[in-house]
Amino acid sequence: MTVALLAATTTAALAAGCTHQHGPAQDGRGRTQTPRQPRETAAGAPVLAVKIDNAPEARPQTGLDSADVVYAEQVEGGLSRLMAVYASTLPKVVGPVRSARESDLELLRQFHRPVLAFSGAQHKLLPLINSAPLQPEPPEKAPSAYFRGTDRPAPHNLYLHPARLMSSPPGAKALTTGFRYGAAPAGGRPENTRTIRFPAAGFTFTWSAGLHRYLVTMDGKPTTTTDGKRVAPATVVVQYVKVRQSAFHDRLGNNTPYTETVGSGKAQVLRDGRVYDVNWQRGKATDGTRFTTRDGKPADFAQGQVWVLLTKAPG
């Protein structure tokens, strides 16, 4: 289904999270609340982070190709979920939107009060989200920003109009990720294809010399958007992290993994058809992540979209 068709879909039925569903926001007397105007953006404005469903039933996604950064993390049952971060461009529609996880709060601390678009969360997690230094915008808080598509069943059909949360993109300066962009580091080795496996999900990145980008394949199928565009980042980071159990579970009793993104470890950077062995370091949650070569020099990324695969460290 095209973005234009999605945008024309009714907003009447709003969001479902992973553990419960939401209807249109209402006050204590059952009256529908008046939608708020989009927040005004200015210097120092926040990025928009959107939790995007990555179950097979949710594909193809919408607006994924417009993100500056896409994080992939493990969730219950070994599946994956995406966090798309928008600063340079706000697409007309993004989705499907799904629920947040505890790990997201640590990951998002690197940005200054980011806007977080998500649909629900485990009920014991909601107070932590509401008290975190971010601006939560679930459907019950911003009902006019969300709508349901008609081409797939709930909960895989909730979409977001970013312009109804932010009047304009904040610009690339809002990306306080610690990433550096520039010429490739010295060294590296040729590698045209890399596959990263979660327990129940797989990502393959194949270098296209013609596009000078990596073509994304998920679970064996080419990754495209709903308007047929192939998702193709310029840089792919395989970041080896600690993935442990959290204090939260889904409605089926499966433990929610917690992905630790503060600390240090090994990583690999794929750019320009080559792979570079690097180290990563993030001293505290408010810091971005630094990637350096073995001799301590910054490992610069290629200009364009970056995918970061947060995967369990081997051993």
ABEGO torsion letter per residue (X at the ends): XBAAAAAABBAABBBBBAABBBBBBBBAAGBBBBBBBBBBBBBGBBBBBBBBBABAAAOBBBGAAABABBBBBBBBGGBBBBBBBBAABBBABBOBBBBBBAAAAAAAAABBGBBBBBBEBBAAAAAAAAABBBBBBBAAABAAABBBBAABBOAAABBBBAAAABABBAEAAABBAGBBBEBBBBEEBBBABBBBBBAABBBBBBBBAAAGBBBBBBGGBBBBBAAGBBBBBABBBBBBBBBBBBABBBAAGBBBBBBBABEBEBBBBBBGGBBBBBBBBBABAABBBBBBBAAGBBBBBBBEBBBBBBBBBBX
